[in-house]
Structures are given as structure tokens and as C-alpha cells.
Amino acid sequence: MIVLRLRQLREEKHVTQADVAQQLNITREAYSMYESGKRQMNYESLDLLAAYFTVSVDYLLGRKDDRGALRPDEAALVRNYALLDARGRTNVDAMIKHELSLVTGREE
């Protein structure tokens, strides 16, 4: 499954094997072996690829069909929300409900 997904993601991003290899700090030949299934990657490379393609490791491995990774801006929002106290979370929740009502035209 990972072989198919690596190639699909690379083609969707319109990058070459050399481009991806450069992101992983490996040779194009090494990446080509990952994409062809002739070589297994270590966890670090798998994690870097997931981040590069903005998908989850589970998606790459074929465990989930949902790509499931948060974009960097979304991840920052989640991290910041987790740092808030109860009052802050209540305020953020209220603001989100208000903004959604403006977009959808209905109160939640």
C-alpha cells in the first residue's frame, strides 16, 4: 500500500523523486527503492514523508483511507487551544459558533 500511496502523493504534488529525496536528505536512488517497495524506510523517514505530503503515517501505511494529517496552521491552533484555561476555551468555542453561524446562516 505504501508504494502506491507514495507515488500517488508525489504525482499529486507534481514533484520528482529527486525532489522528495532532497527533503529526506537521501539519494534519489534510495527514495526510488522506497517507492518501488525494494527497500523499507525507517520511522524517521516515514514521519518526514508524512509531514512532507501532509498526511498521517497511518495513511501512508494503508491503515486508514482518510489522509488525516493536520496542516501546520491547524496543528498550531490545536496546540494553542490546549494551552488555554477553561475560560479561554469557552471564549474560543463561543467565537467559533458565532463565526460558523455567519457562514452557514444558522445558529448552532
N, C-alpha and C positions, 0 to 999 in steps of 0.2 A: 504494500500500500504506500509506503513512504516513497518508493521510487516514482510512482505515478504522481503523487502529490508534489514532490519536489519539482518535477519537470513542469507540471501544470502551473504551479505558483511562479516559477521562473518565467515561463512564457507569458503569463498574465501581466507580470511586472515589466516585460519587454527588456530583459537583461540577458546577458550571455553567461555561460558557465564561468568564464574568467571574471566577470563582474561579481558573481556570488563568491567565488573562491577568494577574491581580494577582501571581501567583507569578513571572511572566516580566517584570513591570514594563512591560507593554504594554496597549493598549486592548483591550476585548472584541472590537471590530470587527477589529482586527489578528489576534487569535487565531482568530476565526471564519474569516478568509481562509486561515489555515494549515490549519484543519480541513476546509475545503471545497476545498482544493487551488488556490485562486486566487492564492496568494502563497507563495513559498518562504521558508523560515526560514534564518537564518544558523546557523553552527556553535554559537555560544554559546546560542542559543535551543533548538536541538536537544539540546544537552548538558543544559541546565536541565530540559527536558521529560523526558528520560530519567531524571534524578535524581528529579524530582517524582513520576513514575509508577513508580519503582523498576524500571526495565527498562534494557536496553542500547540504545545508539544503533543497533546493528545490528538489533535487534528492531523499533525504530520504523521503520527504513528498509526493512524486509522482507527483509533479508539472512539473518536467522535466525528460526526459529519459536520457539526457546527464548528466553524473556524475559531470561534470562542476567545480570541485574544482581544484585550482592550487596546485601543490606540493609546499612544503616550499621554495625550491630553485627558483621555478618560481615566486612565490609571492615576494621574495626578489628582483628579477630582475625588476619586475614591480614597486615596491616601489622605488628602486634606479633610475630607468628611470624617474619616476615622479619628482624626486628631481633635475634633470638636467635642465640647461637652454637650450635655442634654439640651441646654438652651440653644446652643448654636445649631444643633441638628434639627430642632423644632423650627427654628427660623429658616433654615435652608429648605426643609420639607415644605413649609408654607410658601416660600418663594417659587419652588418648583411647581407646586399645584397651581399657583396663580399664573405663572408663565404658560403652563400647559393649557389652562382654560382660555388664555388669549389665542393660542394656536389652534385649539380644537373647537373653540366656541361653546364649550360646555363646562360647567363646574363639575369637579370630581368629588 
